[in-house]
Amino acid sequence: MRRLDLAILETHPDFSRSRVEGLVKAGFVTVNGAVASKAGMKVAETDEIVVEIPPPVPAVPEPEDIPLAIVYEDDDLVVVDKPPGMVVHPAPGHFTGTLVNALLHHCPSLSGIGGVARPGIVHRLDQDTSGLIVVAKTQRAMDSLARAFASHDKVEKTYLAVCHGRPRLDSGRIESMIGRHPVDRKRMAVVEKGGKLAVTNWRVAKFMPETKLSLVECRIETGRTHQIRVHMASLGCPVVGDAVYGRRALDKRLDPVPARQLLHAWRLSLVHPADGRRLDFESPIPADLLEYVPTPGCV
């Protein structure tokens, strides 16, 4: 038996140990068809190890003339209502058509702020999550907003999620550690150790007994990867349309069958990085969510 990373280095001598570890963590390495759990796992000589090499990401994103739904803008920041399906920044498989490409066309001076690959990006939304996202237009704003979002100091983010079933309680607070799934490295999971604290405050805004769907309001105090999707699934009420953590069989029974995960960044509140003003924003509930929750009512 030998370590997986050492076995990969034998066949890929141009790789560094850190690159191998990164590929494993990102889920690009399989052993006998299963995604490798960690770089130091033991493998046998007869094991089939497959390493997928992701294509390189262009160093500098190109501006693209893509329409943006701008909610607010001044000299320091811009708040955008992101549509579902739009990737926030270029990554393997998504080099064009991203929010960053659109922003660079809208605001050429954004280039280089906070880094050339993700200029201005303070926080992110999943590709299929719609709603509000704030982008810094100056390095001063970037530094200030990055600190605020990292500490969640005077930043409030509230999402709406359409979920299968109904939680046992009408509201609650989830505090757990979220980290990489121990088997499928492309997924996140609630873990006992090795993760980061994730806090979600939730309440059932509406339950629809005819479809057994709930509209859940989620106010998050942390911003972990896939946090709301993982936490709702841990309650036994996964987000409708979630291909990773959801229940595809139940999705297929709905009319229409959801085309994406029904998660929306609904409200965003923050302090202006330059003058200290409180800024509060709310995004209209998207039409595809309203197909499943026609009268949201108490939200």
N, C-alpha and C positions, 0 to 999 in steps of 0.2 A: 504493500500500500504506500501511497505517496500523497503529498498535498496537491490539490487541484491547480493552484497558481504555479507551482513548480512544473507540473506536467504541461501547462500551457506555455510556459517560458521555453520549454524544450522544443516545441514546435513553432513558436513565434519568438525567436531570440531577439528580435528588434523591439519587442514590447518591454516596458518597465513594469516593475511590480505594482506600482500605483495604477497604471493603466489597466492591468489585468484585474485588479481589485475593483476599479470603476466599471469595467465591463460586466463583471459578475453582479455587482450591486444593481446595475441598470437592467439586469435580466437578459443579457446578450450571450450567456453561456449556458449550455445544457449538457447534462450527463445522462446518457442512455435515454434521451428524449425528455427528461425532466429539467426544469430550470434549476440551476445550481443555487444552493442555499447560501454558501459563503466561500470565499477564496481559499480558506484553509481546510475545507472539507477533504476527507480522505477518498481517494479514487484508486481503483485497481488497474493493472496494466491492460486488462481486457475491456475496460469501460470505454464507451464511445463518447468522446468529448467534442462538442461542436461549438465553435466560437464565431458568432456573427459580428462582422465589422460594420458598425454604422457609418454611413457616408459622412464626410466632413461637412461641417456647417460653415458657410461663407463667413469670413472674418468680419465683414462690414455689411449689414443689411442694406438693401437698395430701397430708395423711396418708390412708392407706388400710389397711383391716383385711385384710392379706394374711399368711397364715402364713409364718413364717420358721424355717429349720432352724438354730438357734443352737448353735454348738459351744462357745463360751466367752463369758462376759461379766463385766465388773466396772465400776467407776465410770469407768474411763478409755477402755475400748474394748470392741468386740463383734466376734467372729469368726463369720461366717455361711457355711454351706455352700450356695452359690447353685445353684439348679436350672438346667438348660439352658432356653433360651427366655426367661429373665428379663433385661430390660435393666437396667443398673446405675443410670442416672440419666435423668431426662426429657430428651428430644431430639426434634427434628422427626420426627413419625410415632409417637412413643412418649411421650405426655404423662402417661399413667397406667399403673398396674400395674408400676412399676419397683421396684427394690430400695430406692431412696430413699423412695418413697411408703410402702412397708411399714415402713421403719425409723422414719420420722417418726411413724407410729402407735404403734409399739412403744416409742419413746423420744422424746417430744415435745421434750425439752430439746436434741435434736440440731440443731434449726433454727438456721441461721446459722453453724454451726461450719465454718470453712474456706470460707464463701461460701453464699449462699442457694440457688443453683441445684443445687449438689452437696454438700449438708451432710455432713460426716464422711468423704467419700470420699477415701481415701488412694491407692488404686490401683484399676484397673478390670479386668474380664474381658469378653471379647466376649459378645454376647447368647447364642450357642449354646455357649459354653464353660461347663462346670459346675465347681463346686468352691469352694475356700476364698478368702474375701476378708475383709480386716480393715477396720473402720470406727472412726474416732476419735469419742469421746463428749464430749471437752473440747477447748478450743482448745490447751491445753498439749500434750495427746496428739497433736493434729493436727499441730502444728508439729514435734514430735519425730519422729513417724512419717513425715511428708512428707520430712524431711531424710534419714532412714534409708533410705527406699525410693528416693529420688533418687540417693543415693550407693552404695546396696546395702551399706551398712555394717552388718554383723551381721544381714542379712536374707537368708534362703534361700528360694527358690521353686522347687518341683519339680513338673513336669507329667507326665502320661501321655498319649501320643498313639498312636492306632491309625493306621498308615500303610500305604499301598500299597507293595508290594515290600520289598526289604531293602537297606539301605545297603551299600556295598562293604566297609566296615570294621565291626567290632562296636561301636566307640565312637569318639568324636571331639569336636572342639571347633571351633565355627564362630565366627570373628570377621570381621564384615563391616560395611559401611555400609548402613543401611536408610533409604530415603526414598520420596517419592511416585514412583509409576510414571511414566516420562517421557511416556506416551501416555494411559493411563487413570488419571486423578487420584484415583479412588475406591479404587485399589489401592496397596499398598506393594510395594517391590521392593528387591533388592540392587542398589545403585548405586555407581558409581565416585567420585562427588563429590556434594555437596549433601545428604548424609544424616547420620545419627547412628550412632555405633558400637553394634553389637548383638552380644552374646556368648551363645552357647548351647552348653552341654556336654551331650552326648547319649550314650546307650548303648542297644543293642538288648537289651531284657529278655527277649523271646521272639519267635521267628519261627514262623509257621504255614504250612508248605509247601503244605498242601492249598488254602488260600485266597490264598496269597502276600501275607499281611499280616504286619506287624511291630508289636509293642508296644514303643514307644520311650519311654524315660525321659529327660526334658529338664530340666536344671537351668539356669536362666537367671541371668546376672549383670547383665543390663540389662532394661528393661521397655518395649521399643519396640512400637509398634502392629503387631499381627499377627506379632510376631517369630517365634514357633515355626512358625506356618503358612508364613511366607515361607522360613525356613531349611530346613524339611523338604522343601518343594517344590524348593529349590535343590539338595538332595541327590538329586533324582529320586524321592523317596518322600513325596508329598504326604499330608496328613492325610485320612483317609477321611471322606467327607461334606462336605468343604470346597467350597462352591459357588463360591468366588472363586479359590482357588489349586489346587484339586484336579483330579481326573479323573472327570468325571461319568459317562463311558462305563463306567469300571471300577466305580464305585459301583453302577450299575444292574445289574451282574452279581451283586452280593452278595445273599444271602437271610438276613435281610430287607434291603431297600434302606435305607441309613442315613437317618434323619430329620434329622440334624444333624451338624456336624463333631465327630468323636470325639476331643475334647481336654478334659482334666480337670485342674484345679488340685488336685493330689493332696496335696502336703505344703507346709507353711508354717512357717517358723521365724523368730522375731524377738525382740528385747529389749524388755521392757515399758517403756513411756515414762516411768513414774513411779518404779518401784522397781528397774529394771535386771535383773529376773528373765528368764531365757531361757524362752520359751514355744514349744513345739513342738506342731503340730497335724497330723493326717492325716485325710483324708476317705475314706470307703469308695469303692471303685471302683463307678461307677454300673452299673445293670443293663444299659443299652444297650451299654456297652463290653464287658461280659461276654458278650454275645451273639456277639461276634466273637473274643473272647479268653476262652474259658470257664474256663481254669485259668491265671491269670497267673503262678503259681509264683514265679519268682525276683525279682519286684519286692518 
